[in-house]
Amino acid sequence: MNTRLNWMVRTMVEIDPLTGLPKELLAMEEIVREQQSIKIRIEKRRYGKKVTIIEGVGKGVDINVLAKQLKTKCATGGTAKGGVIELQGVHTKKIKEVLSDMGFPIEVE
């Protein structure tokens, strides 16, 4: 019985105290983020309103959570539909800073 316990202790994975996830998974999330090709562009809508469009967010990232974080940082409204995040107004500089801090490679059109 004692050898079984020793085996279990040796095979346990280190857990990140902040997220509660295994540290190995956190490294995988960083790799997924680095492989993204995110593009930021501005579109002009009805009545001259401008919208910031963020495209190229892959399936390895929860787009709704990312959209919520961006809306909070930019203090604006927006939505996430079909793999695209739309934010009201022109926020290219702020979005570029926030996404770069999160580890995403950015391409501004």
C-alpha positions in Angstrom: 0.0 0.0 0.0 2.9 2.4 0.8 4.5 1.9 -2.6 1.2 2.8 -4.3 1.0 6.0 -2.3 4.6 6.9 -3.3 3.8 6.2 -7.0 0.8 8.6 -6.8 2.8 11.4 -5.2 5.6 11.1 -7.9 3.1 11.2 -10.8 1.1 14.2 -9.5 1.1 17.2 -11.8 2.0 20.7 -10.5 -1.1 22.8 -10.2 -1.0 26.6 -10.9 -2.4 28.3 -7.7 -4.0 31.1 -9.7 -6.0 29.1 -12.3 -6.2 25.7 -10.6 -5.1 24.1 -13.9 -2.0 21.9 -14.5 1.0 24.0 -15.4 1.5 21.9 -18.6 -1.9 23.1 -19.9 -0.9 26.7 -19.4 2.1 26.2 -21.7 -0.2 24.8 -24.3 -2.4 27.8 -24.2 0.6 30.1 -24.8 1.5 28.0 -27.9 -2.0 28.2 -29.2 -2.0 32.0 -28.8 1.3 32.4 -30.6 0.0 30.4 -33.6 -3.0 32.8 -34.1 -3.0 35.3 -36.8 -5.2 38.1 -35.5 -6.1 41.0 -37.8 -7.6 44.3 -36.6 -9.4 46.6 -39.0 -11.8 49.5 -39.0 -15.1 49.4 -40.8 -17.5 52.3 -41.5 -21.1 51.4 -40.9 -24.4 53.2 -41.3 -24.6 56.9 -40.5 -20.8 57.2 -40.4 -20.3 55.0 -37.3 -17.0 53.2 -37.1 -16.5 49.7 -35.8 -13.3 47.9 -34.9 -13.2 44.3 -36.3 -10.9 41.7 -34.8 -10.6 38.5 -36.9 -8.5 35.4 -36.8 -9.2 34.3 -33.2 -8.9 30.5 -33.4 -10.9 27.8 -31.8 -8.3 27.3 -29.0 -9.5 30.6 -27.4 -12.9 31.3 -25.9 -14.0 34.2 -28.1 -16.8 35.4 -25.8 -14.4 35.7 -22.8 -11.9 37.5 -25.0 -14.6 39.9 -26.3 -15.7 40.6 -22.8 -12.1 41.4 -21.7 -11.6 43.7 -24.7 -14.9 45.5 -24.1 -14.0 46.1 -20.5 -10.5 47.4 -21.4 -11.8 49.7 -24.1 -14.9 50.8 -22.1 -17.2 50.2 -25.1 -19.9 48.0 -26.4 -19.5 45.2 -28.9 -20.3 41.6 -29.8 -18.7 38.3 -30.8 -20.3 36.5 -33.7 -19.0 33.8 -36.0 -15.4 34.0 -34.9 -15.3 37.8 -35.3 -15.3 40.4 -32.5 -16.8 43.7 -33.2 -16.3 46.7 -30.9 -18.0 50.1 -31.3 -15.7 52.9 -32.2 -12.0 53.0 -33.2 -9.8 51.2 -30.6 -6.9 49.8 -32.7 -4.2 51.1 -30.4 -5.7 49.9 -27.2 -6.7 46.5 -28.6 -3.2 46.0 -30.0 -1.7 46.7 -26.6 -4.1 44.4 -24.7 -3.8 41.5 -27.1 0.0 41.8 -27.2 0.1 41.7 -23.4 -2.0 38.5 -23.6 0.6 36.9 -26.0 -1.3 37.2 -29.3 0.6 38.2 -32.5 -1.2 41.2 -34.0 -1.5 42.5 -37.6 -3.2 45.8 -38.2 -4.7 46.5 -41.6 
